[in-house]
Amino acid sequence: MAVPFRKVSKTRRNMRRTHYKISANGLVKCSNCGEMIRPHRVCPECGFYKKEDRLSKNKEEQVVEEAKKETKKEKKKETKKEAQTEEKETK
């Protein structure tokens, strides 16, 4: 089994690793609402998807009617409000 003759210094190791980096995701504007989204995916805000056909013009279709997601905080607030209204009604 091959064993290195000398220890690789921190500087040499770090110089070798300078090219290991994460690139940012490419984003495009949604043609319907203008929101920045990843290409070739349904827009989470408006639910539209842009289709490009070679023979015909660009087509858009609404894939999802309601794509807006509720966050955990919003759900907690709603459940708290419902619980408070039920308490008031029972009193």
Backbone as JSON, one array per atom type, in Angstrom:
{
  "sequence": "MAVPFRKVSKTRRNMRRTHYKISANGLVKCSNCGEMIRPHRVCPECGFYKKEDRLSKNKEEQVVEEAKKETKKEKKKETKKEAQTEEKETK",
  "N": [[0.84, -1.19, 0.0], [0.54, 2.2, -0.82], [2.16, 4.87, 0.79], [2.22, 8.24, 1.83], [5.25, 10.1, 1.5], [5.86, 12.47, 2.82], [4.14, 14.73, 5.06], [1.26, 16.46, 3.9], [1.13, 19.87, 3.7], [-0.92, 22.36, 5.37], [-1.36, 24.61, 3.83], [-0.79, 23.73, 1.18], [-2.74, 21.75, 0.95], [-5.08, 23.31, 1.21], [-4.8, 24.98, -1.03], [-5.2, 23.14, -3.05], [-7.85, 22.57, -2.67], [-9.25, 24.85, -3.41], [-10.92, 25.03, -5.6], [-13.16, 23.61, -5.0], [-16.23, 24.33, -4.66], [-19.54, 25.61, -4.1], [-21.94, 26.35, -6.54], [-24.21, 29.0, -7.31], [-27.78, 28.67, -7.68], [-29.33, 28.91, -10.86], [-31.61, 31.43, -11.76], [-34.75, 32.46, -13.14], [-37.18, 34.8, -14.42], [-40.62, 34.47, -13.74], [-42.92, 34.21, -16.34], [-45.51, 34.94, -16.02], [-46.14, 36.1, -13.42], [-43.79, 37.37, -12.66], [-42.13, 36.59, -10.61], [-39.05, 35.39, -9.21], [-37.86, 32.31, -10.19], [-36.75, 28.83, -10.3], [-35.54, 27.51, -13.38], [-37.67, 25.74, -15.74], [-39.68, 24.77, -14.06], [-42.72, 24.62, -12.12], [-44.26, 27.63, -11.18], [-44.23, 28.59, -7.83], [-45.77, 30.63, -6.78], [-47.86, 31.56, -8.59], [-48.59, 29.29, -9.98], [-48.16, 28.72, -12.65], [-46.78, 27.28, -15.66], [-44.34, 27.49, -18.09], [-44.4, 26.41, -21.32], [-42.36, 25.39, -23.98], [-42.6, 24.85, -27.28], [-41.23, 23.43, -30.22], [-42.43, 23.65, -32.73], [-44.7, 25.27, -32.45], [-45.78, 28.45, -31.05], [-44.63, 29.94, -27.92], [-46.1, 28.45, -25.09], [-48.27, 28.79, -22.31], [-49.49, 27.38, -19.34], [-51.81, 26.92, -16.69], [-50.94, 25.05, -14.06], [-51.17, 24.42, -11.35], [-53.71, 25.35, -9.17], [-53.88, 26.64, -6.61], [-51.04, 27.41, -5.27], [-49.77, 28.48, -3.14], [-48.07, 28.09, -0.15], [-48.64, 27.44, 3.28], [-46.92, 28.61, 6.11], [-45.37, 27.14, 9.04], [-45.61, 28.83, 11.22], [-47.81, 30.44, 10.52], [-49.84, 28.52, 10.5], [-49.84, 27.8, 13.21], [-50.69, 30.21, 14.37], [-53.27, 30.38, 13.32], [-54.5, 28.12, 14.47], [-54.32, 28.81, 17.17], [-55.97, 31.07, 17.25], [-58.42, 29.91, 16.56], [-58.77, 28.21, 18.77], [-58.99, 30.09, 20.81], [-61.36, 31.42, 20.08], [-63.17, 29.33, 20.35], [-63.03, 28.89, 23.12], [-64.11, 31.3, 24.07], [-66.7, 31.08, 23.08], [-67.65, 28.89, 24.52], [-67.76, 29.88, 27.1]],
  "CA": [[0.0, 0.0, 0.0], [1.33, 3.41, -0.94], [2.08, 5.79, 1.93], [2.9, 9.49, 1.48], [6.58, 10.26, 2.07], [5.8, 13.59, 3.76], [2.82, 15.27, 5.36], [0.83, 17.56, 3.04], [0.93, 21.03, 4.56], [-2.26, 22.96, 5.34], [-1.4, 25.53, 2.7], [-0.88, 22.96, -0.06], [-4.06, 21.11, 0.97], [-6.09, 24.33, 0.96], [-4.67, 25.42, -2.42], [-5.81, 22.11, -3.88], [-9.3, 22.59, -2.46], [-9.85, 26.16, -3.73], [-11.91, 24.9, -6.67], [-14.32, 22.89, -4.5], [-17.18, 25.32, -4.15], [-20.92, 25.46, -4.53], [-22.38, 27.44, -7.41], [-25.57, 29.45, -7.03], [-28.79, 28.2, -8.62], [-29.76, 29.87, -11.87], [-33.0, 31.82, -11.59], [-35.37, 33.19, -14.23], [-38.44, 35.42, -14.02], [-41.86, 33.82, -14.19], [-43.5, 35.05, -17.39], [-46.86, 35.34, -15.64], [-46.19, 37.01, -12.26], [-42.52, 38.07, -12.51], [-41.39, 36.06, -9.46], [-37.84, 34.67, -9.58], [-38.03, 30.87, -9.97], [-35.79, 27.97, -10.99], [-36.07, 27.25, -14.72], [-38.35, 24.49, -16.07], [-40.47, 24.32, -12.92], [-43.97, 25.34, -11.89], [-44.1, 28.78, -10.3], [-44.96, 28.34, -6.59], [-46.66, 31.75, -6.46], [-49.06, 31.63, -9.41], [-48.94, 27.96, -10.47], [-48.02, 28.63, -14.1], [-45.6, 26.62, -16.22], [-44.14, 27.93, -19.46], [-44.0, 25.34, -22.23], [-41.79, 25.85, -25.24], [-42.65, 23.85, -28.33], [-40.42, 23.81, -31.37], [-43.25, 23.96, -33.88], [-45.65, 26.34, -32.18], [-45.29, 29.55, -30.21], [-44.53, 29.62, -26.49], [-47.39, 28.22, -24.45], [-48.31, 28.82, -20.85], [-50.7, 26.78, -18.8], [-51.87, 26.92, -15.23], [-50.85, 23.66, -13.61], [-51.65, 24.35, -9.97], [-54.59, 26.5, -8.93], [-53.44, 27.36, -5.42], [-49.73, 26.85, -4.94], [-49.2, 29.18, -1.99], [-47.95, 27.21, 0.99], [-48.69, 28.1, 4.58], [-45.78, 28.29, 6.96], [-45.73, 26.57, 10.34], [-46.02, 29.92, 12.1], [-49.17, 30.83, 10.15], [-50.74, 27.46, 10.95], [-49.94, 27.91, 14.67], [-51.51, 31.38, 14.67], [-54.66, 30.06, 13.01], [-55.02, 27.18, 15.47], [-54.47, 29.56, 18.42], [-57.16, 31.91, 17.12], [-59.58, 29.02, 16.62], [-58.91, 27.75, 20.15], [-59.47, 31.22, 21.6], [-62.76, 31.67, 19.75], [-63.95, 28.24, 20.94], [-63.08, 29.15, 24.55], [-65.03, 32.4, 24.28], [-68.04, 30.59, 22.82], [-68.06, 27.99, 25.58], [-67.99, 30.68, 28.33]],
  "C": [[0.88, 1.24, 0.0], [1.07, 4.33, 0.25], [2.81, 7.07, 1.54], [4.24, 9.61, 2.21], [6.6, 11.36, 3.12], [4.36, 14.04, 3.96], [2.51, 16.41, 4.38], [0.5, 18.74, 3.95], [-0.49, 21.59, 4.4], [-2.42, 23.88, 4.14], [-1.59, 24.78, 1.38], [-2.24, 22.28, -0.17], [-5.15, 22.12, 0.61], [-6.01, 24.87, -0.46], [-5.31, 24.41, -3.36], [-7.33, 22.19, -3.81], [-9.97, 23.9, -2.87], [-10.94, 26.05, -4.78], [-13.14, 24.12, -6.24], [-15.28, 23.91, -3.9], [-18.56, 25.08, -4.75], [-21.29, 26.64, -5.42], [-23.84, 27.77, -7.09], [-26.53, 28.9, -8.09], [-29.12, 29.3, -9.61], [-31.23, 30.17, -11.69], [-33.47, 32.59, -12.81], [-36.67, 33.8, -13.71], [-39.6, 34.62, -14.57], [-42.52, 34.76, -15.2], [-44.89, 35.56, -17.02], [-46.85, 36.39, -14.53], [-44.89, 37.77, -12.03], [-41.69, 37.62, -11.33], [-40.15, 35.32, -9.96], [-37.99, 33.2, -9.2], [-36.91, 30.11, -10.66], [-36.37, 27.6, -12.35], [-36.69, 25.86, -14.85], [-39.11, 23.91, -14.88], [-41.73, 25.15, -12.8], [-43.71, 26.47, -10.9], [-44.88, 28.53, -9.01], [-45.94, 29.44, -6.22], [-47.96, 31.71, -7.25], [-49.47, 30.29, -10.0], [-48.84, 27.8, -11.97], [-46.74, 27.91, -14.48], [-45.5, 27.02, -17.67], [-43.64, 26.76, -20.3], [-43.43, 25.96, -23.49], [-41.82, 24.7, -26.22], [-41.85, 24.35, -29.51], [-41.28, 24.29, -32.52], [-44.19, 25.14, -33.65], [-45.01, 27.41, -31.3], [-45.21, 29.09, -28.76], [-45.92, 29.47, -25.91], [-47.24, 28.29, -22.95], [-49.58, 28.11, -20.42], [-50.64, 26.8, -17.29], [-51.96, 25.47, -14.77], [-51.47, 23.51, -12.24], [-52.52, 25.58, -9.73], [-54.14, 27.31, -7.74], [-52.14, 26.73, -4.95], [-49.11, 27.49, -3.72], [-49.23, 28.25, -0.78], [-48.01, 28.03, 2.28], [-47.48, 27.67, 5.39], [-46.27, 27.73, 8.28], [-46.23, 27.65, 11.28], [-47.46, 30.34, 11.82], [-50.18, 29.8, 10.63], [-50.94, 27.53, 12.46], [-50.85, 29.06, 15.06], [-52.99, 31.06, 14.45], [-55.25, 29.12, 14.06], [-55.21, 27.87, 16.82], [-55.74, 30.4, 18.38], [-58.42, 31.07, 17.22], [-59.83, 28.55, 18.05], [-59.46, 28.87, 21.02], [-60.94, 31.5, 21.33], [-63.65, 30.57, 20.34], [-64.09, 28.43, 22.46], [-64.09, 30.25, 24.87], [-66.47, 31.94, 24.08], [-68.54, 29.68, 23.92], [-68.36, 28.72, 26.88], [-69.29, 31.37, 28.23]]
}
